[in-house]
């Protein structure tokens, strides 16, 4: 591993942040030109769930402007994600061993793909389920939905980011297992903590209903099991001084 002074680390961090921020800005400006189209696309699930004759509305005069800024920022993030991940890798690479540096391209490709698949999974399969349930819950009482475009977009962005991050779980486990910090036996013994974490994450990132929380917690646990398999196939046994977390009696 390369030893660098603190000032060199700070200079390198500033450089990587500038490149990452610049790539996000360029992608944001590109997406802003299609902001209305992007919003129409991301609003498809909720529009389909609304009763006939209803549509999204805006409450404040500035709401469409800020909604389009937000959708452009989200689109820019997704578009520039490979560059952001590459800059992250380049920053941590000097602290890695030579055998670990060869994972640079697989890390960027796999992380970008997993995030994209997670966001698409949430948008394509979970959004219709969540919004049909939430809207029907209100309309069954005779209420007429008038959903704000800004409020919907904030919830949609949070859910897309949540699903994207959850789908990164196997990648995180892969690298932890390659470094010997965890192994498949440790992961298998701590399933109950993963289950608790799944519902805590679901409670923090989704609307406060059981359908939404299960929609996130379910994939979390499935991907945790995938991570156990990944650790078994590609990891190395965790050393006693590296093993994470508290041990249980009998561990």
Phi, psi and omega in degrees: 000145180275132178263122180236145176293164183300318181298323178293321177297318181293319177296319179295319178298316179298319180296315181294322178295322179294317180294316180296316180295320179296319179294321178295320180296315179298315179295323177299313181297322178296314181290331181296331177294341179241025187301317181296318178295318179296321179293318178301322180292313183288342179273357182304312182299318182285326177296322179292332182276341181287147176298158180300134181093351179259156178203171176291149180231168170238140187266322181251152183297329183272356186299314178300320180301310182288330176295319179291325174298317182293317180292326176292322178295319178295314178299320178297322178297313181295321182290323183266004185304316178302322179292318180299316180292322179296318178294324176298316180295317181297330179288320182272346185302321180300338179269005182258157173285161181302322181292337181273336183291340181289352179273008185302301182295314176302323179297312182295313182295314182292318181294316179297317181294316181296318179297315180296318179296319179296315179296318179293320178301313179298316182291316188281323188248324186271319180306309180302321180295312183296312187285329173297317180294311184294317182289319179294329178299322179279319184287338176297337178270009178088006180276152178257124182286135172225082187277134178283135180296325179292316180294318178297316182295322177299316178294317181297317179298316180298318180291318179298315178295322179297312180293322177299317180291321179298323180287354174277354186304313179299327179294316179298315180296322179303310183288324176297321180287325177294328178276357179077014180283322174227161171225176186294331179291316178297316180297319181294322181291337186252028178302321184295327176289324176296320178297317177298317179297323180299316181284329175294316178296317178299320180292326183280329191252351182239167175301156186281059174225154187293328180298312181296318182293320177293327180296332177265320182293325180299304176301326179302313182289323177298316180290332174296318177295322174298320178297322177299316178296318178299316180296324180292322184278323190243348185274178172235154184304137179289133177283152183303326182276354180253342188303134182278154165077166179287144176267153179263161175303129179095352178292000000 
